[in-house]
Structures are given as C-alpha cells and as structure tokens.
Amino acid sequence: MVIGTEELLKLVRENKLVENLSERELTNPEGAGLEVRVGEIYALSDSTAFLGVIERQTPEIKLIAKYGVQKDYVLEPNEYVLIKTIEKVNLPKEIQGLTMPRSTLQRCGIILISTQMDPGYSGELTFGMKNLGGNKFRLELGARVAKLLFVKVDGSANLYRGQWKGGRVSTDGREKQV
C-alpha cells in the first residue's frame, strides 16, 4: 500500500526520508507522493558502454546544465540525456520507493526512464530523458519531473548495496559490480 501524505511528511521531518524538497512539497504536496525536480543535466559521450556479469562500464558523461547556474535547457528531437534530482532520498529498511513521470512530459513527447529505489539507498536520483517528439522541448532547471511513491515492505528486505549509492551518475570507467 502507498504511504499517504501525512505519514510521508512526518518521515521527511523526523527521518529525512527526502531532503531538499521544495517549499510546495513540504507544505502542500499533491496526491500521495512527493515530486522531485531537475537539478543537473548530463550528456552522454559516444564512448563504449558495457554490462557484463561481473563488470560494467557506462558512457562518459558531461555536465551540460545545472540548477542555479543555467535557467533552462532545450532538449532537441531524439536527444537523450541523464537528469539528476535536486532532492536526495534516504530509504530505511522498511520502505521501497517507486518513480512515476509527470504526465506533462508524455504530453510533450518526452519519455522519462526511471527505476525503483531499494531500501537502504541514499542519494540523489538519476533518470534518463529522451525527446521522442518532433519538437524542441525546453526544460527549466528546478522544474518538477517525477513523483516518488513510497510503500512499506511486508517482511524483510535486503538493503541496497550497489555502487550508485550517494547519487553517482557514471561509472567513470570500467568497474566490478557488487
């Protein structure tokens, strides 16, 4: 069952479930989740990428826009970028997080690619974003792009032990998976 707003805000205040939330989210969130904003945008290079059984390597990345530095970024048709949130999550062992894109994105031809947040994960979130439409899409840094939903784990769960903890965006070379 999805954790409701009243309990979410209590977890934010008392346990820092989500840090750096906007004033809007802290005082009057919509629905039963919390919305997160674009903090950084990264371009991927044409370098090698690899996902193996033991090793992996992501493409090299370059920071191309940052909240507080640039006002916005124009995503060209067919362009793919990584976006990192302003907000940071801190999931305890009894809570799993889910991410849903805001519907305005799909109405503009934009796909937001996200994943779950495992218990024990702590850090900013990184999403993929691609302009599938034929129009340019202007994205303001600090705009809300996704809603986080949180559910309680029934029983036990193993804590996240992956190398993306802390909000890391790239492998920065080939590395062994954990």
Secondary structure as a PSIPRED ss2 file (coil, helix, strand):
# PSIPRED VFORMAT (PSIPRED V4.0)

   1 M C   1.000  0.000  0.000
   2 V E   0.000  0.000  1.000
   3 I C   1.000  0.000  0.000
   4 G C   1.000  0.000  0.000
   5 T H   0.000  1.000  0.000
   6 E H   0.000  1.000  0.000
   7 E H   0.000  1.000  0.000
   8 L H   0.000  1.000  0.000
   9 L H   0.000  1.000  0.000
  10 K H   0.000  1.000  0.000
  11 L H   0.000  1.000  0.000
  12 V H   0.000  1.000  0.000
  13 R H   0.000  1.000  0.000
  14 E H   0.000  1.000  0.000
  15 N H   0.000  1.000  0.000
  16 K C   1.000  0.000  0.000
  17 L C   1.000  0.000  0.000
  18 V E   0.000  0.000  1.000
  19 E E   0.000  0.000  1.000
  20 N C   1.000  0.000  0.000
  21 L C   1.000  0.000  0.000
  22 S C   1.000  0.000  0.000
  23 E H   0.000  1.000  0.000
  24 R H   0.000  1.000  0.000
  25 E H   0.000  1.000  0.000
  26 L H   0.000  1.000  0.000
  27 T H   0.000  1.000  0.000
  28 N C   1.000  0.000  0.000
  29 P C   1.000  0.000  0.000
  30 E C   1.000  0.000  0.000
  31 G C   1.000  0.000  0.000
  32 A C   1.000  0.000  0.000
  33 G C   1.000  0.000  0.000
  34 L E   0.000  0.000  1.000
  35 E E   0.000  0.000  1.000
  36 V E   0.000  0.000  1.000
  37 R E   0.000  0.000  1.000
  38 V E   0.000  0.000  1.000
  39 G E   0.000  0.000  1.000
  40 E E   0.000  0.000  1.000
  41 I E   0.000  0.000  1.000
  42 Y E   0.000  0.000  1.000
  43 A E   0.000  0.000  1.000
  44 L E   0.000  0.000  1.000
  45 S C   1.000  0.000  0.000
  46 D C   1.000  0.000  0.000
  47 S C   1.000  0.000  0.000
  48 T C   1.000  0.000  0.000
  49 A C   1.000  0.000  0.000
  50 F E   0.000  0.000  1.000
  51 L E   0.000  0.000  1.000
  52 G C   1.000  0.000  0.000
  53 V C   1.000  0.000  0.000
  54 I C   1.000  0.000  0.000
  55 E E   0.000  0.000  1.000
  56 R E   0.000  0.000  1.000
  57 Q E   0.000  0.000  1.000
  58 T C   1.000  0.000  0.000
  59 P C   1.000  0.000  0.000
  60 E C   1.000  0.000  0.000
  61 I E   0.000  0.000  1.000
  62 K E   0.000  0.000  1.000
  63 L E   0.000  0.000  1.000
  64 I E   0.000  0.000  1.000
  65 A E   0.000  0.000  1.000
  66 K E   0.000  0.000  1.000
  67 Y E   0.000  0.000  1.000
  68 G C   1.000  0.000  0.000
  69 V C   1.000  0.000  0.000
  70 Q E   0.000  0.000  1.000
  71 K C   1.000  0.000  0.000
  72 D E   0.000  0.000  1.000
  73 Y E   0.000  0.000  1.000
  74 V E   0.000  0.000  1.000
  75 L E   0.000  0.000  1.000
  76 E C   1.000  0.000  0.000
  77 P C   1.000  0.000  0.000
  78 N C   1.000  0.000  0.000
  79 E C   1.000  0.000  0.000
  80 Y E   0.000  0.000  1.000
  81 V E   0.000  0.000  1.000
  82 L E   0.000  0.000  1.000
  83 I E   0.000  0.000  1.000
  84 K E   0.000  0.000  1.000
  85 T E   0.000  0.000  1.000
  86 I E   0.000  0.000  1.000
  87 E E   0.000  0.000  1.000
  88 K E   0.000  0.000  1.000
  89 V E   0.000  0.000  1.000
  90 N E   0.000  0.000  1.000
  91 L C   1.000  0.000  0.000
  92 P C   1.000  0.000  0.000
  93 K C   1.000  0.000  0.000
  94 E C   1.000  0.000  0.000
  95 I E   0.000  0.000  1.000
  96 Q E   0.000  0.000  1.000
  97 G E   0.000  0.000  1.000
  98 L E   0.000  0.000  1.000
  99 T E   0.000  0.000  1.000
 100 M E   0.000  0.000  1.000
 101 P E   0.000  0.000  1.000
 102 R C   1.000  0.000  0.000
 103 S H   0.000  1.000  0.000
 104 T H   0.000  1.000  0.000
 105 L H   0.000  1.000  0.000
 106 Q H   0.000  1.000  0.000
 107 R H   0.000  1.000  0.000
 108 C C   1.000  0.000  0.000
 109 G C   1.000  0.000  0.000
 110 I E   0.000  0.000  1.000
 111 I E   0.000  0.000  1.000
 112 L E   0.000  0.000  1.000
 113 I E   0.000  0.000  1.000
 114 S C   1.000  0.000  0.000
 115 T C   1.000  0.000  0.000
 116 Q C   1.000  0.000  0.000
 117 M E   0.000  0.000  1.000
 118 D C   1.000  0.000  0.000
 119 P C   1.000  0.000  0.000
 120 G C   1.000  0.000  0.000
 121 Y C   1.000  0.000  0.000
 122 S E   0.000  0.000  1.000
 123 G E   0.000  0.000  1.000
 124 E E   0.000  0.000  1.000
 125 L E   0.000  0.000  1.000
 126 T E   0.000  0.000  1.000
 127 F E   0.000  0.000  1.000
 128 G E   0.000  0.000  1.000
 129 M E   0.000  0.000  1.000
 130 K E   0.000  0.000  1.000
 131 N E   0.000  0.000  1.000
 132 L C   1.000  0.000  0.000
 133 G C   1.000  0.000  0.000
 134 G C   1.000  0.000  0.000
 135 N C   1.000  0.000  0.000
 136 K C   1.000  0.000  0.000
 137 F E   0.000  0.000  1.000
 138 R E   0.000  0.000  1.000
 139 L E   0.000  0.000  1.000
 140 E E   0.000  0.000  1.000
 141 L C   1.000  0.000  0.000
 142 G C   1.000  0.000  0.000
 143 A C   1.000  0.000  0.000
 144 R E   0.000  0.000  1.000
 145 V E   0.000  0.000  1.000
 146 A E   0.000  0.000  1.000
 147 K E   0.000  0.000  1.000
 148 L E   0.000  0.000  1.000
 149 L E   0.000  0.000  1.000
 150 F E   0.000  0.000  1.000
 151 V E   0.000  0.000  1.000
 152 K E   0.000  0.000  1.000
 153 V C   1.000  0.000  0.000
 154 D C   1.000  0.000  0.000
 155 G C   1.000  0.000  0.000
 156 S C   1.000  0.000  0.000
 157 A C   1.000  0.000  0.000
 158 N C   1.000  0.000  0.000
 159 L C   1.000  0.000  0.000
 160 Y C   1.000  0.000  0.000
 161 R C   1.000  0.000  0.000
 162 G C   1.000  0.000  0.000
 163 Q C   1.000  0.000  0.000
 164 W C   1.000  0.000  0.000
 165 K C   1.000  0.000  0.000
 166 G C   1.000  0.000  0.000
 167 G C   1.000  0.000  0.000
 168 R C   1.000  0.000  0.000
 169 V C   1.000  0.000  0.000
 170 S C   1.000  0.000  0.000
 171 T C   1.000  0.000  0.000
 172 D C   1.000  0.000  0.000
 173 G C   1.000  0.000  0.000
 174 R C   1.000  0.000  0.000
 175 E E   0.000  0.000  1.000
 176 K E   0.000  0.000  1.000
 177 Q C   1.000  0.000  0.000
 178 V C   1.000  0.000  0.000
